[in-house]
Amino acid sequence: MLAALRLLGFAIFSLPFALACHTMRVLGLDVRGARQKYFRIASKIVGLHVIVRGTQSTAAPQLIVSNHISYFDIFALGGVTNGVFVAKAEINGWPVFGWMGRSGGTVFVSRRRTATGKARNEMRERLAAGETLIMFPEATSNDGNRIKPFKSALFDAAEKAMPDGQPITVQPVSIAYTRLNNLPLGIGWRPFFAWYGDMELMPHVWAALCAGAVTAEITFHPPVMSNAFNNRKALAKHCETVTGNGVARLLAGREAA
């Protein structure tokens, strides 16, 4: 019953809000504050409790990079960061979710090699416009137990400075799901919240909502400047190491440094 109420409440709240954001964007209004408030309220509706350590850098232009476990990441990170998500182009074609993403200003990029340049240019245009981008460099979600290698190609937009010479600030972030109904979330329960592989979306959403309230812990690590690294591979490796170590500490019950 609680799961059904949460799902209904989410739908009733989200669709009108997406319509309002779409209207605001058409009118040229700033939706950043409203977007962040939406994610915070939506998190509470679906039973997601978020614990945050550290703070988002205030530097601009800025790229936030995080490990990726579930669709819950969007709500958790969206509620504590001031930025727009970078998502794979396929989501743009999804019913409802694609429209909601467009309404919130999501940057949809194709992972095909032939589209790499276009994706990079669009991301750089958004960064140059002063927007903070939130990216999942694993390029897919994981099982919640460990992170996957970060794809260095996705850091292409951050490799070079902006046209005015300003380097891009890159901030690694770690996210982990650690408690269920305020009890430690063991490895056997993580697949209820980690959405990966060939799992179907709606059955997984229903199972997660039925499982109960989950706690997501987020750590903002010290930011780095893109020009402090020789190339994008070195930058990607640094972020992967920092994020992975943070996730391991969170899952072990220790605060991520």
N, C-alpha and C positions, 0 to 999 in steps of 0.2 A: 504493500500500500504506500509506504514512504517513497519507494523508488518511482512509483507511478506519479505521485504528487510532485516529485522533483522534476521528472521529465516533462510533465504538463506545465509546471511553473517556469521551467527553462524556455519552453516554446512560447508561452504567453509573454514572457519578458523579452526574449531575444528578437523575435520578428518585428515588432513595432520599433524596437531600438535600432535595428539595422535599417529600417526604412527612414528613421529620423536622421541617422548618420549619412545615409545616401543623400537625403535632401540638403543637409548641411554642406556636404562636399560639392553638390551642384551649385549651391549659393556661394561657394568659395569661403566658407567658414571653417575655423580650426576645430577639428574633432578630437584632438589628442586627449584633452581632459575628460571628455565624455566617454571616449573609448576605454580609458583606463578605469573609470568608474564602472562601466559596464562589466568588465572582466572581474572586478572585485565583487560586485553583486552576484554575477553569474556563478562565481566560485562558491559563494555561500548557498546559493540555491541547490547546487548539485552535491553539497556536502564536502567541499574541498577546503581544508584548513591549511593556510600557508604560513610558514615560518621563514623569516628572511634574516640573513646575516650579511653584514657589509652593505654598501650602498652603490647605486648606479653612479657612474662618473657623470659630471656635468659638462664635460668637454664636448666639443662639436667640431667637425663631423664625427660620428661615433658608430661603431659596429659592435653589437653584442653577440657573442657566440656561445651556444649552450649545447649540452648533450640533449638527446631527444628520446623520450620514453613513450609518450602517449599524447592523445588529444588534450588531456588534462594539462599538459605543459602550457598550452596556449592560454588557458585561463589563469594558471598560476603566475606565469611570467608577464602576461598582459596586464595583470593587476598591480604589479610592483615595478614595472618599467614604463618609461615614456618613450614608446617607439612603435614601429610597424613591423610586422613579420614578413620574412621572405619565405615563400612557399613554392612547392613544385607546381608547374603549370597545370597538371592534371586536376588539381583541386579546383581550379577556376571553372571547370566544366561540371563539377558536382552539383546536383540539385540542392537548392537552399544554401548549403555551406559555401558554395562558390560565390553566390550573390552576397552573402553576409561578409565574406572576405573582401570582396570588392568594395562594399559599403564602408568597411573599416580602413581601407587604403592599403591592403595587403599587396606586396610586390610579388607577382607570379613570374617565375623564371623557368625556362625549359632546361633540362639537364642534357639535352642532345648536344653533341660536339658542334654541330653546325649552328647552334643557337647560342653558344658560349659568349661570343662578342656582344650580341644584343642584350643578353642578361646582365653582363658586366656594365654596359653603358647605362642601362636603366637603373641599376643599383647606384652607380656613381652620380647619376642625375638626381636621385632622391637624396643622397648624402650631401651633394652640393647645395641642395635646397634647404638644408638644415635638419633633415629628418634623421632620427636614429633608427637603424635597421637591426632587427633581431633575427639571427640566422642559426640554423641547425646544420653544422658542417658534416655530420655523419651522413647526410643525404637520405636518411631513413631512420625509423625509430628502432630502438633496441629492446632487449628483454628486461631492462631495469636492474640487472646485476653488474653490468660492466658496459663501458662505452665502446663504440666502434671507431676505427680510424677516421680522422677528419680528412675530408677531401680538399686538397690544397687548391684545386681549381676554383672552388667556391670563394676563396680569398682573393681572387683576381681583382675584384673591385677595390680592395684595400691596399693593393701592392704599391700603387703610385699615389703621390700626393694629389690633392685637389688642384684645379686650374690656378687657384690663387697661391699655391705653394704650401697650403696647410696640410700637414700629415693627418692621417685618420687614426683616431683613438680606437683601439680594439680591447674590449673587456670580456675575459672569459667568465662564464657562469656555470655552476654545477647545480643540478636539480636531482632529487631522489625522493622516492615515496617510502616513508619510514614507519608510519603508524596507521593502524586500522581500528576505528572505534576506540582510539587512544591506547591501543595495545601495540607492541612491536610488530611490524609487518614482516613476517618471515618470508623466506625464498619461495615457499609454496603458494603464497598469496599474491606475489608480485605479478603473475600473468593476468590477474583480474584487473589490473590497472595499466600494465604495460601492453600497448597495442602494437603488434609487430608481426612479421611474416605474412601468412595468408589468413589471418584472423578477419572475420567479417565484422564490419563496424557496428551495426545496430545491436546484434546479439551481445557483442562485447560491452557496449554502453549499458545495456540492460543488466548484465551480470555485475558490472562495476557499481551501478547504482544500488543494486540489491545487496551487495556486500557490505555497504555502510559508508561511514564518513572516513575519508582518508586524509592523511597529513603529508603535504609536500614541503620539503625543506630546500631552500634556495640559498646559495652562497655567491655573492659578488666578489670576484677576485680582483687584485690590483690590475688596473688597466695598463696597457703598453701602447707605444706609438708604432705605427706601421713601418716607419723609416728606421726603426731600431734593429731591423732584421735584414739579412742579405737578400732574401727572396720570400715569396709567398709560402714555399714549402717549410722554411724555417719558422715562419709565423704560425702556420697551421700546426706544426709539431709542438710548438710552445703551448698553444692554446689547448691542444689535445692532452698534453701532459698535466697541465694545471687543472683542467676540468676533470680528467680521469682520477687524479689524486683526490680531488674534492669529493667526487662521488663515492670513492672507496671509504673515505673518512665518514661521510654521512651514513652510509650503510652499516658501518661498524659501530655506529652510535657515538662517534666523536665529531665535534664541530669541525667543519671543513675550514682549514686555515686560509 
